[in-house]
Amino acid sequence: MAAYTLVANPGSASRKYGLYQGDACILTVHFERVGSAIMYSYVHAGQVEKIQTKLASLDECGKELLALLKELALVKKAEDIGVIAVRVVAPSTYFQHDRVMTPAVIKKLAELEQQAPLHIHTSLHEITALAKHFTKATIVGVSDSAFHARRPEVSRRYAIPPRDADRLDVHRFGYHGLSVESALGALGQQGYAPHRLLVCHLGSGDSVTAVRNGKSLDTTMGYSPLEGLMMATRAGAIDPTAVSALQRGLDLSDRQLQEYLNLHSGLAGVSGVSPDLRQLLRLESLEDGRAELAINLYIYRIQQAIGQMAAVLGGVDTLVFTGTVGERNPQIRRRILSKLLFLGLAADPQRNHQVTDPREMADISPLQYPASVLVVPADEAAVMARHAQSLVGSKA
């Protein structure tokens, strides 16, 4: 297997990359649009640099990335990248497994674009763009739902006729599996092996996952990442009849409806201002009613989900907060935990307040409480690199 693995994590407004040699990450690069320009920042050998590019589109990042790798003398030519890992978020039993992205597999992914247009569209563009510049690399689609593939049938099914669900492949696939796997790895490194674990991933997307003895039992996301919790711009769970009423009342096409529920709802839609909790908390302190409603609804839904998943487990030994919000926002953690004492879950005020951008796992539980509350930095890129290296190695 080639020396380097490139991990690509494309988003709607950014592109994130990590260069790995085995398990070691030797470079991270983050492209994003700032105003009308595209900037990137990178971290290498302890140095942080920010560069403004002349790129017109985020789809062109591959060329700039290759130039940077050469400039830093990490590669001599594109062929030095042997494996590329790209996250795949796709409602499909087929894509509940990691896949080498051959033309036939890419075609299967493209056929699913209508079911999850916002996620699949970005992944397909990234795969095509990187294949142009790293022509010899094996591209692996790393499944974000593989961790949930062996859940009990009762948590994978919707209450519809099984023959229809199986024929049309309509199941609760679940997502954020890479984040949950990352949290489990971090716990294991510190000697934690909780029997009943809840992983609360809070970022731009949000989910709560019930894990028993290292295996997924259930998770709040379903057929697509839209189901479940209220998120930064996603509505979360909503009655399909209400969705039909919205589509008729607002005269939306199917695509426009997807965009409404995925991009214009959640914290952004309820507040009418922003998906950013930091800004909403500031507005709430100034007695902005809509910001207050958005935050309260967000916290309420998370508390509901934790209760739901605790019931699935029959109790909780450990709750993990991860994701950008889960890791960095003590006030949100405190407010979520405020009603969970009946599960033995609470935060020590001083410990919780001190954890704002952890580099390693932090225990924020009060001493001698029956359950642990931990903040665990997510490292999904490292999990993706391992998955891709394992799949390509197994096929060598």
C-alpha positions in Angstrom: 0.0 0.0 0.0 1.2 3.5 -0.8 2.7 5.6 1.9 0.1 8.3 2.0 -3.7 8.3 2.5 -5.6 11.5 1.8 -8.9 12.0 3.8 -11.5 14.3 2.2 -14.5 15.6 4.1 -16.5 17.9 1.7 -19.1 20.2 3.0 -21.5 22.6 1.3 -19.4 25.6 2.2 -16.0 24.1 2.9 -13.5 21.3 2.1 -11.4 19.6 4.8 -8.4 17.4 4.1 -6.0 15.3 6.2 -2.8 13.6 5.0 -2.0 10.4 6.8 1.0 8.1 6.9 -0.4 5.0 8.6 -2.2 6.3 11.7 -0.2 9.5 11.9 -1.8 12.7 10.6 1.0 14.9 9.1 -1.1 17.7 7.5 -4.6 19.1 7.8 -6.0 21.6 5.3 -9.3 23.6 5.5 -10.6 25.4 2.4 -13.6 27.8 2.9 -15.2 30.7 1.2 -14.6 34.0 3.0 -16.7 36.7 1.4 -16.0 36.4 -2.4 -12.6 34.7 -1.9 -11.6 31.2 -1.1 -9.1 30.9 1.7 -7.3 27.9 3.1 -5.5 27.3 6.3 -3.2 24.4 7.1 -1.4 22.8 10.0 1.9 21.1 9.5 4.7 20.3 11.9 3.2 22.6 14.5 2.9 25.6 12.1 -0.4 27.2 11.1 -0.7 29.2 7.9 -3.5 31.0 6.2 -3.5 31.5 2.4 -5.8 33.4 0.0 -6.3 31.6 -3.3 -7.5 32.7 -6.8 -9.9 29.7 -7.0 -13.4 30.5 -8.3 -15.0 27.4 -6.9 -14.5 24.9 -4.0 -14.6 22.2 -6.7 -11.1 23.3 -7.7 -9.5 22.6 -4.4 -7.8 19.5 -5.5 -5.3 21.3 -7.8 -4.4 23.8 -5.0 -4.1 20.9 -2.5 -1.6 19.1 -4.7 0.5 22.2 -5.2 0.6 22.7 -1.4 1.7 19.1 -0.9 4.5 19.6 -3.3 5.5 22.9 -1.9 5.8 21.4 1.6 7.9 18.5 0.1 5.4 16.0 1.4 5.0 14.5 -2.1 7.0 14.7 -5.3 4.1 13.8 -7.6 0.4 13.1 -7.4 1.1 9.3 -7.6 2.5 9.5 -4.1 -1.1 9.6 -2.8 -2.1 5.9 -3.0 -5.5 6.1 -1.2 -8.2 8.8 -0.9 -11.0 8.4 1.6 -14.2 10.3 1.0 -17.1 10.3 3.5 -20.3 8.8 1.9 -23.7 9.7 3.4 -26.3 7.8 1.4 -29.6 6.1 2.3 -28.9 2.6 1.1 -28.1 -0.8 2.4 -25.4 -1.1 -0.3 -23.6 2.0 1.1 -23.8 0.8 4.7 -20.4 -0.7 3.7 -17.2 1.0 2.7 -16.7 0.8 -1.1 -13.9 1.3 -3.6 -15.3 3.9 -5.9 -15.2 2.2 -9.2 -17.3 3.6 -12.1 -20.0 1.1 -11.3 -20.1 2.1 -7.6 -20.1 5.8 -8.5 -23.1 5.1 -10.8 -25.0 3.5 -7.9 -24.2 6.5 -5.7 -25.4 8.9 -8.5 -28.7 6.9 -8.7 -29.4 7.7 -5.1 -28.8 11.5 -5.4 -32.5 12.3 -5.5 -33.0 10.6 -2.1 -30.3 12.7 -0.4 -29.4 15.4 -2.9 -27.5 17.7 -0.6 -25.1 15.1 0.8 -24.6 12.9 -2.3 -24.2 15.8 -4.7 -21.2 17.2 -2.7 -19.6 13.8 -2.4 -19.9 13.0 -6.1 -18.3 16.4 -7.0 -15.5 15.8 -4.6 -14.8 12.3 -5.9 -14.8 13.5 -9.5 -12.5 16.5 -8.7 -9.9 14.5 -6.8 -9.8 11.8 -9.4 -8.8 14.4 -11.9 -5.7 15.4 -10.0 -4.8 12.1 -8.2 -5.2 9.8 -11.1 -3.5 6.8 -9.6 -5.1 6.9 -6.2 -7.7 4.3 -5.1 -10.7 6.3 -3.9 -12.7 4.7 -1.1 -16.2 5.8 -0.1 -16.2 5.5 3.7 -19.7 4.8 4.9 -21.0 7.1 7.7 -23.7 4.6 8.5 -21.6 1.3 8.5 -21.3 1.4 12.3 -25.1 1.1 12.5 -25.5 -1.7 9.9 -25.9 -4.5 12.4 -28.4 -2.9 14.7 -31.3 -5.0 15.9 -34.1 -5.2 13.3 -36.6 -3.4 15.6 -34.4 -0.2 15.5 -33.8 -0.4 11.7 -37.5 -0.7 10.7 -40.2 1.8 10.1 -43.8 0.7 10.8 -44.6 0.1 7.2 -45.1 -3.3 5.4 -41.7 -5.1 5.4 -42.2 -6.2 1.7 -42.4 -2.5 0.7 -39.5 -1.5 2.9 -37.3 -4.3 1.6 -38.2 -3.8 -2.1 -37.6 0.0 -1.9 -34.8 -0.2 0.6 -36.5 2.2 3.0 -34.9 1.6 6.4 -33.5 3.7 9.3 -29.8 3.6 8.2 -28.5 6.0 10.8 -25.4 8.3 10.4 -22.6 9.9 12.5 -21.2 6.4 12.7 -17.7 7.6 12.2 -18.0 10.1 15.1 -19.4 7.4 17.4 -16.5 5.0 16.4 -14.0 7.8 17.0 -15.5 8.4 20.5 -15.3 4.6 21.3 -11.7 4.6 20.2 -10.8 7.5 22.5 -12.6 5.9 25.4 -10.8 2.6 24.9 -7.4 4.4 24.9 -8.3 5.8 28.4 -9.4 2.4 29.7 -13.1 3.1 29.5 -15.4 0.3 28.3 -18.9 1.4 29.4 -21.7 -1.2 29.1 -24.4 1.4 28.4 -23.1 4.4 26.5 -24.8 7.4 24.9 -22.9 9.4 22.3 -24.4 12.9 21.8 -22.9 14.4 18.6 -23.6 18.1 18.4 -22.3 20.1 15.5 -24.0 21.3 12.3 -25.7 17.9 12.4 -26.9 16.4 15.6 -27.6 12.9 16.8 -27.8 10.7 19.9 -26.7 7.1 19.6 -27.2 4.2 22.1 -24.2 1.9 22.3 -24.1 -1.3 24.3 -20.8 -3.1 24.7 -19.3 -1.2 21.8 -22.2 -2.0 19.4 -24.9 0.3 18.0 -28.4 -0.4 19.4 -30.2 2.7 18.0 -29.7 6.2 16.8 -31.9 9.2 16.2 -31.0 9.7 12.5 -33.0 7.5 10.2 -33.4 7.0 6.4 -31.5 10.3 5.9 -29.6 12.6 8.3 -32.7 14.8 8.4 -34.6 12.6 10.9 -34.2 13.1 14.6 -32.9 16.1 16.4 -33.4 19.7 15.5 -30.0 20.8 14.0 -28.3 24.0 12.8 -30.3 24.3 9.6 -32.3 21.0 9.5 -35.8 20.6 10.9 -35.2 17.1 12.3 -38.3 14.9 12.9 -41.5 16.3 11.4 -44.8 14.7 10.6 -45.0 13.8 6.9 -48.5 15.3 6.7 -47.1 18.6 7.9 -44.4 18.3 5.3 -47.1 17.9 2.6 -48.9 20.9 4.0 -45.7 23.0 3.8 -45.0 21.8 0.2 -48.5 22.8 -0.9 -48.7 26.0 1.1 -45.3 27.3 0.0 -45.7 25.9 -3.6 -42.3 24.0 -3.4 -40.9 21.5 -5.8 -39.4 18.3 -4.3 -35.9 19.8 -4.5 -37.0 23.1 -2.9 -38.7 21.1 -0.1 -35.5 19.3 0.6 -33.6 22.6 0.7 -36.3 24.1 3.0 -36.1 21.3 5.5 -32.3 20.8 5.3 -31.0 24.4 4.8 -33.6 26.8 6.0 -35.0 25.2 9.2 -33.5 24.2 12.5 -31.8 26.9 14.6 -31.5 29.2 11.6 -35.2 28.9 10.6 -36.7 29.2 14.1 -34.4 32.1 15.1 -34.7 33.8 11.8 -31.1 35.0 12.2 -28.4 32.4 12.4 -27.6 28.7 12.8 -24.7 29.6 15.1 -25.4 28.9 18.7 -22.8 31.4 19.9 -24.6 34.2 18.2 -28.0 33.0 19.4 -26.8 32.8 23.0 -25.7 36.4 22.7 -29.1 37.4 21.3 -30.9 35.5 24.0 -29.0 37.4 26.6 -30.4 40.6 25.0 -34.0 39.1 25.4 -34.4 38.2 21.7 -37.5 36.0 21.9 -36.9 34.0 18.7 -33.3 33.3 19.6 -34.6 32.1 23.0 -37.2 29.9 21.4 -34.7 28.3 19.0 -32.3 27.5 21.8 -35.0 26.1 24.1 -36.4 24.0 21.4 -33.0 22.7 20.4 -32.2 21.7 24.0 -35.7 20.2 24.6 -35.3 17.9 21.6 -31.9 16.7 22.7 -33.2 16.0 26.3 -36.0 14.0 24.7 -33.6 12.0 22.6 -31.3 11.2 25.5 -34.3 9.9 27.5 -35.4 7.9 24.5 -32.0 6.3 24.0 -31.5 5.7 27.7 -34.8 3.7 27.6 -33.3 1.6 24.7 -30.3 0.8 26.9 -32.2 0.3 30.1 -30.1 3.0 31.8 -26.9 4.9 31.2 -23.3 4.4 32.5 -21.6 7.1 30.4 -22.7 10.0 28.3 -20.3 11.5 25.8 -20.5 14.9 24.2 -18.7 15.3 20.9 -18.8 17.4 17.8 -18.0 21.1 17.7 -20.9 22.3 19.9 -20.7 19.3 22.2 -17.0 19.9 22.7 -16.9 23.7 22.9 -20.1 25.0 24.5 -20.3 24.6 28.3 -23.6 26.5 28.5 -25.3 24.2 26.1 -24.0 21.1 27.9 -25.1 22.5 31.3 -28.6 23.3 30.0 -29.0 19.8 28.4 -28.0 18.1 31.6 -30.2 20.2 33.8 -33.1 17.8 33.5 -31.2 14.5 33.4 -30.3 14.0 37.1 -32.9 11.1 37.1 -30.4 9.2 34.9 -27.5 10.0 37.2 -26.2 12.6 34.7 -24.9 16.0 35.8 -22.0 18.3 35.2 -19.6 19.7 37.8 -19.9 23.5 37.2 -16.2 24.2 37.4 -15.1 21.2 35.4 -17.7 21.9 32.7 -16.8 25.6 32.4 -13.2 24.8 31.9 -13.8 22.6 28.8 -14.1 24.8 25.8 -11.8 23.3 23.1 -10.3 20.1 24.5 -7.4 18.3 22.8 -8.1 15.1 24.8 -11.0 13.5 26.7 -12.3 15.5 29.7 -14.4 14.2 32.5 -17.0 16.9 33.6 -18.9 14.7 36.0 -19.3 15.6 39.7 -17.3 13.3 41.9 -19.1 10.1 43.1 -22.0 10.3 40.6 -23.5 7.1 39.3 -22.9 7.9 35.7 -20.0 9.6 33.9 -20.3 12.6 31.6 -17.3 13.0 29.2 -16.3 15.5 26.5 -14.5 13.7 23.7 -12.9 15.5 20.7 -14.1 14.0 17.5 -11.4 12.6 15.1 -13.5 11.2 12.3 -10.7 11.7 9.7 -8.4 9.2 11.6 -11.3 6.7 11.5 -11.8 7.3 7.8 -8.1 6.8 7.1 -8.1 3.5 8.9 -11.2 2.3 7.1 -9.8 3.2 3.7 -6.4 1.6 4.4 -8.0 -1.6 5.7 -10.3 -1.9 2.7 -7.6 -1.3 0.1 -5.1 -3.5 2.0 -7.7 -6.3 2.1 -8.1 -6.1 -1.7 -4.4 -5.9 -2.5 
